[in-house]
Amino acid sequence: MTIEEIKNLVQGEVICGEDYLDQHIECVFASDLMSDVLTLKDVNNLLLLTGLSNLQSIRTCEMSDISYLLIVRGKDVTEEMKELAEDNDMVIIRTGFSMYKTSGILYNAGLPAVY
Amino acid sequence: MNFTYHVEGGDFTNAGSTSSQVKRMLKKIGVSPEIVKKTVVALYEAEVNIVAHAYRGDITVDLEEDHVKIVLADEGPGIPDIERAMQKGYSTASQKVREMGFGAGMGLPNIKNNSDSLNITSEVGKGTTIEFVNYFFGH
């Protein structure tokens, strides 16, 4: 499923990375705990769902080689976060939906969990 | 080659900036993506630990032909019981640290899982030193 399709499914908005909306996502991990995210081994074409919107969520993606981030519950994304994400060629989508609702929509649409 | 970086305790804005620089450096010299990831995940957890628990610290990166050795030496409260701190789920982190997405007692176990060798020494009231080595081509 492409990022564009995911964005539409969750009625999201693109914060950065508009050039990569045609990229394909194969699995999803959802967590607010960055140490959990850092334990993931295979993150190819993985989308991270999180309600944690701060510099550390972007840094965690940077260290883990995660390029696609979906921020739930409509949390603010600061300019600093956006800049850091752009430096790392990341896509950030934001939705007003909750974590559970977002997960349910994406799972239902056929996107599996990473494990 | 030796590089040293300074980290301030409590500076959550810059937490991870050293890890970011080291990541770029390792990628640039052609270290494989898996080894880069494992090294920077361990380094990032350890860097966040300094920011979260210590007053200040220095990170020294010793880059050799077939391995990288990273030493994080901090001035801080130290760890009274290292064995306990190594247990998954044990944490003394503040609410602030938890709000940053850490402090669930996974930092040290994550560092262990992402390093080929790890040595932790600590003196209560003085500080903690974490030293880990990752090999580029297995060992």
gemmi code that builds the backbone of each chain (N, CA, C; Angstrom):
import gemmi

chains = {
    "A": [
        ("MET", (0.852, -1.189, 0.000), (0.000, 0.000, 0.000), (0.898, 1.253, 0.000)),
        ("THR", (0.529, 2.234, -0.797), (1.384, 3.430, -0.854), (1.080, 4.359, 0.328)),
        ("ILE", (2.028, 5.248, 0.580), (1.859, 6.243, 1.641), (0.628, 7.108, 1.347)),
        ("GLU", (0.460, 7.418, 0.072), (-0.670, 8.243, -0.354), (-1.991, 7.577, 0.052)),
        ("GLU", (-2.092, 6.263, -0.202), (-3.314, 5.531, 0.157), (-3.516, 5.528, 1.672)),
        ("ILE", (-2.424, 5.348, 2.388), (-2.509, 5.349, 3.859), (-2.998, 6.716, 4.351)),
        ("LYS", (-2.415, 7.743, 3.786), (-2.803, 9.116, 4.151), (-4.305, 9.316, 3.954)),
        ("ASN", (-4.816, 8.843, 2.821), (-6.244, 9.009, 2.531), (-7.113, 8.200, 3.493)),
        ("LEU", (-6.668, 6.971, 3.792), (-7.442, 6.105, 4.688), (-7.605, 6.712, 6.080)),
        ("VAL", (-6.566, 7.390, 6.553), (-6.630, 7.935, 7.917), (-6.961, 9.431, 7.909)),
        ("GLN", (-7.367, 9.912, 6.739), (-7.693, 11.338, 6.556), (-6.569, 12.208, 7.098)),
        ("GLY", (-5.358, 11.842, 6.716), (-4.180, 12.520, 7.268), (-3.698, 13.663, 6.395)),
        ("GLU", (-2.732, 14.383, 6.927), (-2.083, 15.437, 6.150), (-0.588, 15.156, 6.099)),
        ("VAL", (0.026, 15.579, 5.007), (1.459, 15.348, 4.847), (2.202, 16.518, 5.497)),
        ("ILE", (3.079, 16.198, 6.447), (3.873, 17.244, 7.106), (5.169, 17.465, 6.339)),
        ("CYS", (5.786, 16.367, 5.912), (6.959, 16.491, 5.044), (7.172, 15.207, 4.266)),
        ("GLY", (7.972, 15.298, 3.230), (8.282, 14.124, 2.415), (7.301, 13.894, 1.276)),
        ("GLU", (6.747, 14.975, 0.751), (5.741, 14.844, -0.314), (6.246, 14.083, -1.544)),
        ("ASP", (7.552, 14.119, -1.736), (8.110, 13.440, -2.913), (8.081, 11.918, -2.806)),
        ("TYR", (7.814, 11.427, -1.603), (7.908, 9.970, -1.409), (6.551, 9.299, -1.218)),
        ("LEU", (5.470, 9.980, -1.563), (4.133, 9.445, -1.278), (3.799, 8.194, -2.091)),
        ("ASP", (4.571, 7.943, -3.147), (4.305, 6.746, -3.961), (5.055, 5.522, -3.430)),
        ("GLN", (5.789, 5.684, -2.331), (6.535, 4.556, -1.753), (5.576, 3.543, -1.125)),
        ("HIS", (5.978, 2.274, -1.168), (5.105, 1.212, -0.655), (5.437, 0.812, 0.777)),
        ("ILE", (4.404, 0.666, 1.566), (4.561, 0.224, 2.950), (4.117, -1.235, 3.037)),
        ("GLU", (4.919, -2.034, 3.757), (4.585, -3.460, 3.854), (4.118, -3.886, 5.234)),
        ("CYS", (4.534, -3.163, 6.271), (4.105, -3.545, 7.618), (4.153, -2.340, 8.550)),
        ("VAL", (3.552, -2.537, 9.715), (3.374, -1.410, 10.637), (3.789, -1.813, 12.051)),
        ("PHE", (4.357, -0.852, 12.771), (4.603, -1.020, 14.200), (4.025, 0.211, 14.887)),
        ("ALA", (3.346, 0.005, 16.014), (2.744, 1.126, 16.726), (3.267, 1.166, 18.146)),
        ("SER", (3.861, 2.298, 18.542), (4.389, 2.407, 19.902), (4.664, 3.853, 20.275)),
        ("ASP", (4.480, 4.142, 21.558), (4.909, 5.439, 22.090), (6.232, 5.299, 22.836)),
        ("LEU", (6.695, 4.068, 22.946), (7.936, 3.808, 23.677), (9.087, 3.631, 22.681)),
        ("MET", (9.985, 4.595, 22.665), (11.038, 4.585, 21.656), (12.024, 3.434, 21.843)),
        ("SER", (12.241, 3.011, 23.101), (13.123, 1.863, 23.330), (12.566, 0.600, 22.669)),
        ("ASP", (11.249, 0.487, 22.595), (10.635, -0.638, 21.893), (10.896, -0.541, 20.388)),
        ("VAL", (10.783, 0.672, 19.878), (11.034, 0.881, 18.447), (12.481, 0.509, 18.119)),
        ("LEU", (13.397, 0.853, 19.035), (14.824, 0.599, 18.804), (15.178, -0.887, 18.823)),
        ("THR", (14.252, -1.739, 19.257), (14.543, -3.184, 19.248), (14.205, -3.819, 17.891)),
        ("LEU", (13.526, -3.098, 17.012), (13.122, -3.685, 15.724), (14.346, -3.955, 14.865)),
        ("LYS", (14.375, -5.135, 14.276), (15.537, -5.480, 13.447), (15.283, -5.132, 11.976)),
        ("ASP", (14.180, -5.624, 11.439), (13.928, -5.416, 10.021), (12.893, -4.312, 9.842)),
        ("VAL", (13.333, -3.189, 9.330), (12.426, -2.042, 9.231), (12.209, -1.596, 7.782)),
        ("ASN", (12.536, -2.478, 6.841), (12.337, -2.120, 5.438), (10.870, -1.893, 5.139)),
        ("ASN", (10.556, -0.749, 4.566), (9.174, -0.415, 4.200), (8.225, -0.518, 5.378)),
        ("LEU", (8.731, -0.130, 6.532), (7.912, -0.157, 7.741), (7.376, 1.244, 8.053)),
        ("LEU", (6.124, 1.273, 8.478), (5.521, 2.525, 8.925), (5.416, 2.493, 10.444)),
        ("LEU", (5.894, 3.560, 11.086), (5.769, 3.647, 12.540), (4.593, 4.554, 12.897)),
        ("LEU", (3.715, 4.020, 13.713), (2.598, 4.803, 14.244), (2.967, 5.217, 15.652)),
        ("THR", (2.871, 6.509, 15.954), (3.150, 6.904, 17.324), (2.348, 8.148, 17.712)),
        ("GLY", (2.090, 8.247, 19.001), (1.451, 9.445, 19.536), (2.502, 10.339, 20.165)),
        ("LEU", (3.766, 9.881, 20.107), (4.861, 10.657, 20.693), (5.419, 11.586, 19.632)),
        ("SER", (5.073, 12.858, 19.757), (5.525, 13.801, 18.743), (6.547, 14.740, 19.356)),
        ("ASN", (7.808, 14.345, 19.301), (8.890, 15.222, 19.753), (10.158, 14.859, 19.006)),
        ("LEU", (11.254, 15.569, 19.320), (12.489, 15.331, 18.575), (12.981, 13.901, 18.717)),
        ("GLN", (12.683, 13.294, 19.877), (13.199, 11.935, 20.079), (12.505, 10.904, 19.192)),
        ("SER", (11.241, 11.164, 18.841), (10.617, 10.200, 17.931), (11.259, 10.272, 16.545)),
        ("ILE", (11.688, 11.465, 16.142), (12.374, 11.589, 14.848), (13.778, 10.980, 14.937)),
        ("ARG", (14.483, 11.287, 16.049), (15.831, 10.724, 16.247), (15.790, 9.193, 16.249)),
        ("THR", (14.760, 8.647, 16.897), (14.635, 7.197, 16.960), (14.473, 6.612, 15.557)),
        ("CYS", (13.683, 7.270, 14.732), (13.533, 6.825, 13.341), (14.873, 6.908, 12.618)),
        ("GLU", (15.585, 7.998, 12.868), (16.889, 8.179, 12.220), (17.830, 7.024, 12.578)),
        ("MET", (17.914, 6.705, 13.869), (18.837, 5.652, 14.310), (18.392, 4.276, 13.825)),
        ("SER", (17.069, 4.079, 13.712), (16.550, 2.758, 13.337), (16.382, 2.577, 11.839)),
        ("ASP", (16.721, 3.602, 11.055), (16.505, 3.558, 9.602), (15.031, 3.443, 9.228)),
        ("ILE", (14.166, 4.064, 10.012), (12.737, 4.086, 9.675), (12.442, 5.388, 8.922)),
        ("SER", (11.845, 5.262, 7.752), (11.645, 6.455, 6.916), (10.224, 6.989, 6.938)),
        ("TYR", (9.292, 6.190, 7.467), (7.887, 6.586, 7.367), (7.239, 6.638, 8.750)),
        ("LEU", (6.728, 7.817, 9.086), (6.182, 8.046, 10.419), (4.763, 8.603, 10.314)),
        ("LEU", (3.855, 7.990, 11.057), (2.476, 8.474, 11.097), (2.164, 8.888, 12.524)),
        ("ILE", (1.944, 10.172, 12.718), (1.676, 10.696, 14.050), (0.170, 10.752, 14.269)),
        ("VAL", (-0.266, 10.139, 15.366), (-1.710, 10.043, 15.638), (-2.144, 11.099, 16.656)),
        ("ARG", (-3.439, 11.193, 16.856), (-4.063, 12.099, 17.818), (-3.779, 13.589, 17.522)),
        ("GLY", (-3.418, 13.879, 16.258), (-3.271, 15.268, 15.826), (-2.229, 16.082, 16.561)),
        ("LYS", (-1.194, 15.393, 17.079), (-0.154, 16.103, 17.847), (0.627, 17.089, 16.984)),
        ("ASP", (1.055, 18.175, 17.617), (1.846, 19.186, 16.902), (3.186, 18.626, 16.450)),
        ("VAL", (3.623, 19.074, 15.292), (4.962, 18.754, 14.813), (5.719, 20.066, 14.713)),
        ("THR", (6.805, 20.189, 15.492), (7.534, 21.463, 15.519), (8.398, 21.619, 14.261)),
        ("GLU", (8.822, 22.836, 14.025), (9.697, 23.128, 12.884), (10.991, 22.326, 12.987)),
        ("GLU", (11.518, 22.245, 14.218), (12.765, 21.483, 14.445), (12.611, 20.016, 14.059)),
        ("MET", (11.452, 19.452, 14.436), (11.186, 18.052, 14.087), (11.128, 17.881, 12.584)),
        ("LYS", (10.450, 18.824, 11.948), (10.277, 18.763, 10.500), (11.638, 18.843, 9.798)),
        ("GLU", (12.474, 19.768, 10.268), (13.801, 19.928, 9.660), (14.633, 18.663, 9.791)),
        ("LEU", (14.609, 18.085, 10.998), (15.383, 16.870, 11.235), (14.861, 15.724, 10.355)),
        ("ALA", (13.552, 15.651, 10.208), (12.954, 14.605, 9.370), (13.343, 14.815, 7.907)),
        ("GLU", (13.320, 16.064, 7.477), (13.685, 16.351, 6.080), (15.156, 16.019, 5.814)),
        ("ASP", (16.011, 16.319, 6.807), (17.440, 15.978, 6.677), (17.633, 14.489, 6.460)),
        ("ASN", (16.700, 13.700, 6.972), (16.828, 12.249, 6.878), (15.899, 11.642, 5.826)),
        ("ASP", (15.388, 12.495, 4.940), (14.501, 12.041, 3.853), (13.317, 11.233, 4.350)),
        ("MET", (12.740, 11.698, 5.454), (11.605, 10.970, 6.028), (10.274, 11.551, 5.556)),
        ("VAL", (9.251, 10.698, 5.627), (7.889, 11.163, 5.391), (7.184, 11.228, 6.746)),
        ("ILE", (6.529, 12.348, 7.024), (5.676, 12.409, 8.224), (4.247, 12.709, 7.786)),
        ("ILE", (3.329, 11.844, 8.222), (1.902, 12.063, 8.009), (1.292, 12.264, 9.395)),
        ("ARG", (0.284, 13.121, 9.476), (-0.387, 13.300, 10.760), (-1.878, 13.067, 10.580)),
        ("THR", (-2.462, 12.351, 11.556), (-3.902, 12.149, 11.542), (-4.496, 12.575, 12.884)),
        ("GLY", (-5.739, 12.989, 12.854), (-6.423, 13.333, 14.102), (-6.979, 12.099, 14.791)),
        ("PHE", (-6.962, 10.964, 14.106), (-7.497, 9.726, 14.685), (-6.621, 9.235, 15.845)),
        ("SER", (-7.216, 8.436, 16.713), (-6.460, 7.852, 17.830), (-5.586, 6.701, 17.326)),
        ("MET", (-4.697, 6.242, 18.193), (-3.810, 5.129, 17.844), (-4.617, 3.878, 17.500)),
        ("TYR", (-5.624, 3.586, 18.325), (-6.409, 2.367, 18.124), (-7.192, 2.426, 16.815)),
        ("LYS", (-7.824, 3.557, 16.594), (-8.617, 3.717, 15.375), (-7.726, 3.640, 14.132)),
        ("THR", (-6.599, 4.337, 14.187), (-5.669, 4.323, 13.055), (-5.174, 2.905, 12.785)),
        ("SER", (-4.782, 2.209, 13.863), (-4.300, 0.826, 13.722), (-5.384, -0.036, 13.091)),
        ("GLY", (-6.619, 0.108, 13.582), (-7.728, -0.705, 13.093), (-7.980, -0.474, 11.611)),
        ("ILE", (-7.948, 0.759, 11.208), (-8.194, 1.096, 9.791), (-7.114, 0.468, 8.901)),
        ("LEU", (-5.864, 0.619, 9.312), (-4.768, 0.129, 8.472), (-4.713, -1.404, 8.462)),
        ("TYR", (-4.987, -2.006, 9.593), (-4.983, -3.480, 9.681), (-6.094, -4.043, 8.803)),
        ("ASN", (-7.239, -3.402, 8.895), (-8.414, -3.807, 8.121), (-8.181, -3.667, 6.618)),
        ("ALA", (-7.349, -2.691, 6.270), (-7.069, -2.454, 4.852), (-5.994, -3.406, 4.331)),
        ("GLY", (-5.502, -4.288, 5.212), (-4.568, -5.321, 4.757), (-3.119, -5.110, 5.128)),
        ("LEU", (-2.814, -4.075, 5.902), (-1.417, -3.872, 6.310), (-1.112, -4.702, 7.555)),
        ("PRO", (-0.181, -5.645, 7.470), (0.099, -6.490, 8.631), (0.999, -5.811, 9.669)),
        ("ALA", (1.027, -6.382, 10.855), (1.944, -5.935, 11.906), (3.343, -6.418, 11.560)),
        ("VAL", (4.354, -5.737, 12.048), (5.731, -6.155, 11.753), (6.020, -7.513, 12.401)),
        ("TYR", (5.412, -7.800, 13.547), (5.482, -9.154, 14.131), (4.345, -9.343, 15.092)),
    ],
    "B": [
        ("MET", (41.500, 6.551, 14.367), (40.978, 7.909, 14.491), (40.138, 8.036, 15.751)),
        ("ASN", (40.307, 9.164, 16.446), (39.589, 9.398, 17.690), (38.735, 10.652, 17.604)),
        ("PHE", (37.510, 10.547, 18.050), (36.642, 11.723, 18.073), (36.004, 11.819, 19.449)),
        ("THR", (35.886, 13.041, 19.979), (35.237, 13.208, 21.275), (34.081, 14.194, 21.166)),
        ("TYR", (32.987, 13.843, 21.797), (31.804, 14.703, 21.785), (31.372, 14.949, 23.219)),
        ("HIS", (30.846, 16.139, 23.472), (30.384, 16.472, 24.818), (28.857, 16.426, 24.882)),
        ("VAL", (28.343, 15.896, 25.974), (26.888, 15.807, 26.148), (26.505, 16.447, 27.485)),
        ("GLU", (25.493, 17.304, 27.457), (25.016, 17.938, 28.695), (23.811, 17.182, 29.248)),
        ("GLY", (23.817, 16.947, 30.557), (22.668, 16.314, 31.200), (21.433, 17.209, 31.075)),
        ("GLY", (20.295, 16.622, 30.858), (19.045, 17.373, 30.800), (18.768, 18.064, 29.470)),
        ("ASP", (19.720, 18.001, 28.549), (19.547, 18.691, 27.266), (18.832, 17.780, 26.260)),
        ("PHE", (17.515, 17.683, 26.415), (16.759, 16.738, 25.597), (16.665, 17.162, 24.134)),
        ("THR", (16.831, 18.462, 23.884), (16.771, 18.924, 22.492), (17.895, 18.315, 21.667)),
        ("ASN", (19.083, 18.235, 22.284), (20.230, 17.734, 21.530), (20.509, 16.251, 21.746)),
        ("ALA", (19.696, 15.604, 22.565), (19.922, 14.165, 22.799), (19.830, 13.427, 21.478)),
        ("GLY", (20.903, 12.765, 21.121), (20.906, 12.025, 19.856), (21.737, 12.698, 18.783)),
        ("SER", (22.189, 13.938, 19.047), (22.944, 14.612, 17.982), (24.325, 13.972, 17.796)),
        ("THR", (24.923, 13.481, 18.877), (26.195, 12.769, 18.728), (25.987, 11.482, 17.939)),
        ("SER", (24.943, 10.745, 18.304), (24.650, 9.487, 17.599), (24.450, 9.751, 16.113)),
        ("SER", (23.810, 10.867, 15.820), (23.550, 11.239, 14.437), (24.859, 11.487, 13.678)),
        ("GLN", (25.783, 12.212, 14.328), (27.079, 12.486, 13.681), (27.879, 11.215, 13.464)),
        ("VAL", (27.823, 10.324, 14.481), (28.574, 9.073, 14.374), (27.970, 8.201, 13.268)),
        ("LYS", (26.645, 8.240, 13.161), (25.994, 7.463, 12.111), (26.486, 7.913, 10.734)),
        ("ARG", (26.512, 9.224, 10.540), (26.964, 9.758, 9.246), (28.406, 9.347, 8.947)),
        ("MET", (29.235, 9.400, 10.012), (30.644, 9.060, 9.832), (30.805, 7.579, 9.454)),
        ("LEU", (30.085, 6.689, 10.152), (30.210, 5.256, 9.882), (29.714, 4.915, 8.471)),
        ("LYS", (28.626, 5.596, 8.080), (28.095, 5.356, 6.738), (29.101, 5.802, 5.677)),
        ("LYS", (29.704, 6.957, 5.957), (30.641, 7.546, 5.008), (31.848, 6.639, 4.747)),
        ("ILE", (32.337, 5.983, 5.800), (33.517, 5.137, 5.595), (33.128, 3.747, 5.105)),
        ("GLY", (31.829, 3.522, 4.867), (31.407, 2.287, 4.212), (31.108, 1.110, 5.123)),
        ("VAL", (30.845, 1.362, 6.395), (30.449, 0.270, 7.302), (29.061, -0.219, 6.866)),
        ("SER", (28.817, -1.535, 6.966), (27.551, -2.086, 6.458), (26.366, -1.532, 7.248)),
        ("PRO", (25.214, -1.383, 6.576), (24.041, -0.772, 7.226), (23.629, -1.477, 8.524)),
        ("GLU", (23.755, -2.810, 8.575), (23.359, -3.536, 9.796), (24.249, -3.159, 10.975)),
        ("ILE", (25.560, -3.071, 10.701), (26.498, -2.738, 11.786), (26.330, -1.270, 12.188)),
        ("VAL", (26.067, -0.415, 11.205), (25.832, 1.001, 11.523), (24.627, 1.103, 12.441)),
        ("LYS", (23.553, 0.407, 12.069), (22.323, 0.509, 12.851), (22.529, 0.020, 14.283)),
        ("LYS", (23.124, -1.158, 14.397), (23.334, -1.730, 15.714), (24.204, -0.802, 16.578)),
        ("THR", (25.237, -0.225, 15.977), (26.133, 0.668, 16.722), (25.411, 1.939, 17.162)),
        ("VAL", (24.650, 2.542, 16.261), (24.023, 3.811, 16.639), (22.815, 3.614, 17.555)),
        ("VAL", (22.174, 2.443, 17.481), (21.073, 2.175, 18.424), (21.651, 2.066, 19.840)),
        ("ALA", (22.765, 1.330, 19.975), (23.421, 1.213, 21.286), (23.908, 2.587, 21.759)),
        ("LEU", (24.517, 3.329, 20.845), (25.049, 4.645, 21.198), (23.933, 5.613, 21.585)),
        ("TYR", (22.852, 5.580, 20.842), (21.729, 6.484, 21.102), (21.120, 6.208, 22.479)),
        ("GLU", (20.907, 4.948, 22.800), (20.386, 4.603, 24.131), (21.331, 5.113, 25.219)),
        ("ALA", (22.633, 4.939, 24.985), (23.619, 5.345, 25.991), (23.697, 6.872, 26.087)),
        ("GLU", (23.567, 7.540, 24.943), (23.570, 9.006, 24.935), (22.338, 9.545, 25.679)),
        ("VAL", (21.182, 8.941, 25.414), (19.956, 9.349, 26.114), (20.120, 9.114, 27.619)),
        ("ASN", (20.815, 8.041, 27.986), (21.065, 7.777, 29.405), (21.839, 8.911, 30.075)),
        ("ILE", (22.841, 9.444, 29.375), (23.607, 10.565, 29.953), (22.679, 11.765, 30.145)),
        ("VAL", (21.914, 12.081, 29.104), (20.998, 13.223, 29.166), (19.969, 13.013, 30.284)),
        ("ALA", (19.504, 11.777, 30.406), (18.434, 11.473, 31.356), (18.922, 11.406, 32.800)),
        ("HIS", (20.121, 10.890, 33.013), (20.530, 10.587, 34.392), (21.741, 11.364, 34.903)),
        ("ALA", (22.623, 11.823, 33.995), (23.891, 12.396, 34.462), (23.889, 13.924, 34.380)),
        ("TYR", (24.968, 14.541, 34.897), (25.094, 15.998, 34.807), (25.746, 16.376, 33.477)),
        ("ARG", (26.730, 15.605, 33.099), (27.406, 15.821, 31.813), (28.234, 14.584, 31.489)),
        ("GLY", (28.658, 14.512, 30.228), (29.482, 13.361, 29.875), (30.244, 13.585, 28.585)),
        ("ASP", (31.240, 12.729, 28.376), (31.999, 12.773, 27.127), (31.880, 11.430, 26.420)),
        ("ILE", (31.715, 11.517, 25.125), (31.625, 10.307, 24.310), (32.856, 10.274, 23.413)),
        ("THR", (33.639, 9.218, 23.540), (34.824, 9.077, 22.694), (34.613, 7.924, 21.725)),
        ("VAL", (34.811, 8.219, 20.470), (34.640, 7.208, 19.426), (36.011, 6.899, 18.856)),
        ("ASP", (36.426, 5.663, 19.019), (37.727, 5.229, 18.526), (37.490, 4.316, 17.319)),
        ("LEU", (37.805, 4.864, 16.165), (37.512, 4.167, 14.922), (38.758, 3.445, 14.428)),
        ("GLU", (38.677, 2.127, 14.387), (39.806, 1.341, 13.894), (39.402, 0.675, 12.584)),
        ("GLU", (40.363, -0.028, 11.983), (40.104, -0.621, 10.673), (38.959, -1.629, 10.684)),
        ("ASP", (38.912, -2.454, 11.741), (37.903, -3.527, 11.728), (36.878, -3.417, 12.862)),
        ("HIS", (36.951, -2.348, 13.655), (35.971, -2.193, 14.730), (35.860, -0.744, 15.183)),
        ("VAL", (34.817, -0.490, 15.936), (34.686, 0.818, 16.560), (34.512, 0.600, 18.056)),
        ("LYS", (35.242, 1.391, 18.836), (35.101, 1.314, 20.295), (34.524, 2.650, 20.759)),
        ("ILE", (33.439, 2.574, 21.510), (32.801, 3.801, 21.977), (32.781, 3.822, 23.498)),
        ("VAL", (33.294, 4.910, 24.069), (33.325, 5.054, 25.523), (32.489, 6.263, 25.916)),
        ("LEU", (31.514, 6.027, 26.796), (30.692, 7.128, 27.296), (30.967, 7.270, 28.783)),
        ("ALA", (31.654, 8.359, 29.140), (32.021, 8.555, 30.542), (31.238, 9.748, 31.074)),
        ("ASP", (30.428, 9.520, 32.092), (29.647, 10.656, 32.607), (29.979, 10.991, 34.047)),
        ("GLU", (29.698, 12.253, 34.396), (29.704, 12.680, 35.790), (28.250, 12.693, 36.202)),
        ("GLY", (27.941, 11.898, 37.216), (26.543, 11.809, 37.610), (26.378, 10.997, 38.870)),
        ("PRO", (25.165, 10.571, 39.159), (24.891, 9.871, 40.414), (25.464, 8.457, 40.457)),
        ("GLY", (25.798, 7.902, 39.286), (26.291, 6.527, 39.253), (25.170, 5.520, 39.408)),
        ("ILE", (25.512, 4.241, 39.234), (24.519, 3.167, 39.342), (24.889, 2.282, 40.539)),
        ("PRO", (24.064, 2.268, 41.599), (24.393, 1.487, 42.789), (24.433, -0.023, 42.511)),
        ("ASP", (23.538, -0.505, 41.669), (23.455, -1.946, 41.435), (23.340, -2.200, 39.929)),
        ("ILE", (24.483, -2.425, 39.290), (24.507, -2.542, 37.828), (23.690, -3.751, 37.364)),
        ("GLU", (23.805, -4.854, 38.129), (23.083, -6.070, 37.745), (21.578, -5.808, 37.667)),
        ("ARG", (21.092, -5.050, 38.635), (19.672, -4.727, 38.671), (19.312, -3.786, 37.517)),
        ("ALA", (20.210, -2.827, 37.241), (19.956, -1.865, 36.158), (19.916, -2.551, 34.796)),
        ("MET", (20.603, -3.702, 34.710), (20.627, -4.448, 33.448), (19.341, -5.225, 33.209)),
        ("GLN", (18.528, -5.370, 34.259), (17.291, -6.143, 34.110), (16.262, -5.353, 33.322)),
        ("LYS", (15.633, -6.039, 32.392), (14.586, -5.397, 31.599), (13.474, -4.902, 32.509)),
        ("GLY", (13.068, -3.663, 32.321), (11.931, -3.141, 33.069), (12.314, -2.370, 34.318)),
        ("TYR", (13.590, -2.487, 34.736), (14.006, -1.735, 35.916), (14.460, -0.341, 35.486)),
        ("SER", (13.867, 0.694, 36.076), (14.219, 2.061, 35.678), (14.077, 3.021, 36.843)),
        ("THR", (14.954, 4.025, 36.856), (14.835, 5.091, 37.854), (14.545, 6.416, 37.148)),
        ("ALA", (14.099, 6.336, 35.900), (13.929, 7.546, 35.084), (12.812, 8.448, 35.605)),
        ("SER", (13.005, 9.737, 35.377), (12.015, 10.738, 35.795), (10.830, 10.750, 34.827)),
        ("GLN", (9.776, 11.430, 35.242), (8.599, 11.583, 34.381), (8.985, 12.249, 33.059)),
        ("LYS", (9.876, 13.223, 33.146), (10.334, 13.960, 31.959), (10.936, 12.995, 30.925)),
        ("VAL", (11.755, 12.079, 31.418), (12.403, 11.103, 30.531), (11.350, 10.195, 29.897)),
        ("ARG", (10.356, 9.826, 30.689), (9.295, 8.952, 30.166), (8.479, 9.664, 29.100)),
        ("GLU", (8.307, 10.972, 29.287), (7.586, 11.744, 28.272), (8.343, 11.801, 26.950)),
        ("MET", (9.657, 11.597, 27.026), (10.458, 11.609, 25.801), (10.411, 10.261, 25.079)),
        ("GLY", (9.723, 9.292, 25.665), (9.606, 7.985, 25.009), (10.631, 6.974, 25.481)),
        ("PHE", (11.281, 7.299, 26.633), (12.279, 6.376, 27.191), (11.924, 6.090, 28.653)),
        ("GLY", (12.856, 5.470, 29.390), (12.639, 5.275, 30.815), (11.778, 4.079, 31.151)),
        ("ALA", (11.770, 3.076, 30.272), (11.001, 1.863, 30.550), (11.908, 0.715, 30.964)),
        ("GLY", (13.152, 1.051, 31.291), (14.068, 0.007, 31.728), (14.552, -0.877, 30.598)),
        ("MET", (14.697, -0.293, 29.424), (15.157, -1.090, 28.282), (16.478, -0.610, 27.715)),
        ("GLY", (16.960, 0.524, 28.208), (18.166, 1.133, 27.648), (19.377, 0.226, 27.723)),
        ("LEU", (19.744, -0.187, 28.940), (20.945, -1.029, 29.080), (20.785, -2.374, 28.374)),
        ("PRO", (19.616, -3.058, 28.518), (19.450, -4.296, 27.737), (19.567, -4.061, 26.222)),
        ("ASN", (19.045, -2.957, 25.738), (19.171, -2.647, 24.301), (20.629, -2.434, 23.901)),
        ("ILE", (21.386, -1.785, 24.790), (22.807, -1.557, 24.499), (23.527, -2.905, 24.425)),
        ("LYS", (23.202, -3.773, 25.371), (23.836, -5.099, 25.407), (23.528, -5.886, 24.124)),
        ("ASN", (22.260, -5.837, 23.710), (21.846, -6.582, 22.519), (22.442, -6.054, 21.228)),
        ("ASN", (22.936, -4.827, 21.267), (23.441, -4.225, 20.040), (24.949, -3.981, 20.068)),
        ("SER", (25.630, -4.660, 20.995), (27.084, -4.507, 21.038), (27.745, -5.875, 21.093)),
        ("ASP", (28.961, -5.967, 20.536), (29.689, -7.238, 20.551), (30.353, -7.468, 21.897)),
        ("SER", (30.796, -6.394, 22.535), (31.254, -6.526, 23.919), (30.887, -5.251, 24.660)),
        ("LEU", (30.546, -5.413, 25.926), (30.067, -4.274, 26.709), (30.662, -4.339, 28.106)),
        ("ASN", (31.125, -3.189, 28.578), (31.666, -3.117, 29.927), (31.116, -1.869, 30.623)),
        ("ILE", (30.517, -2.070, 31.785), (29.961, -0.933, 32.521), (30.622, -0.854, 33.882)),
        ("THR", (31.163, 0.323, 34.201), (31.679, 0.529, 35.553), (31.019, 1.784, 36.110)),
        ("SER", (30.805, 1.785, 37.412), (30.119, 2.927, 37.981), (30.523, 3.137, 39.425)),
        ("GLU", (30.599, 4.410, 39.806), (30.877, 4.738, 41.198), (29.786, 5.691, 41.669)),
        ("VAL", (29.098, 5.279, 42.738), (27.987, 6.101, 43.231), (28.502, 7.476, 43.653)),
        ("GLY", (27.834, 8.519, 43.192), (28.225, 9.887, 43.522), (29.258, 10.461, 42.573)),
        ("LYS", (29.804, 9.646, 41.712), (30.828, 10.144, 40.773), (30.383, 10.043, 39.314)),
        ("GLY", (30.023, 8.841, 38.911), (29.592, 8.699, 37.522), (29.692, 7.283, 36.998)),
        ("THR", (29.347, 7.170, 35.736), (29.275, 5.856, 35.094), (30.062, 5.889, 33.794)),
        ("THR", (30.741, 4.798, 33.502), (31.415, 4.669, 32.211), (30.920, 3.422, 31.505)),
        ("ILE", (30.474, 3.621, 30.288), (30.024, 2.502, 29.459), (30.967, 2.411, 28.276)),
        ("GLU", (31.444, 1.201, 28.030), (32.373, 1.018, 26.923), (31.865, -0.145, 26.085)),
        ("PHE", (31.683, 0.077, 24.810), (31.304, -1.062, 23.973), (32.060, -1.075, 22.654)),
        ("VAL", (32.176, -2.273, 22.112), (32.927, -2.461, 20.859), (32.022, -3.184, 19.864)),
        ("ASN", (32.026, -2.730, 18.635), (31.360, -3.451, 17.556), (32.345, -3.694, 16.424)),
        ("TYR", (32.353, -4.947, 15.958), (33.254, -5.321, 14.867), (32.555, -5.173, 13.532)),
        ("PHE", (33.275, -4.757, 12.525), (32.673, -4.494, 11.219), (32.473, -5.767, 10.403)),
        ("PHE", (33.327, -6.752, 10.620), (33.262, -7.952, 9.762), (33.094, -9.223, 10.580)),
        ("GLY", (32.462, -9.123, 11.751), (32.334, -10.276, 12.628), (33.645, -10.508, 13.372)),
        ("HIS", (33.623, -11.322, 14.419), (34.855, -11.592, 15.159), (34.787, -12.954, 15.834)),
    ],
}
model = gemmi.Model(1)
for chain_id, residues in chains.items():
    chain = gemmi.Chain(chain_id)
    for i, (resn, *xyz) in enumerate(residues, 1):
        res = gemmi.Residue()
        res.name, res.seqid = resn, gemmi.SeqId(i, " ")
        for name, pos in zip(("N", "CA", "C"), xyz):
            atom = gemmi.Atom()
            atom.name, atom.element = name, gemmi.Element(name[0])
            atom.pos, atom.b_iso = gemmi.Position(*pos), 0.0
            res.add_atom(atom)
        chain.add_residue(res)
    model.add_chain(chain)
structure = gemmi.Structure()
structure.add_model(model)
structure.setup_entities()
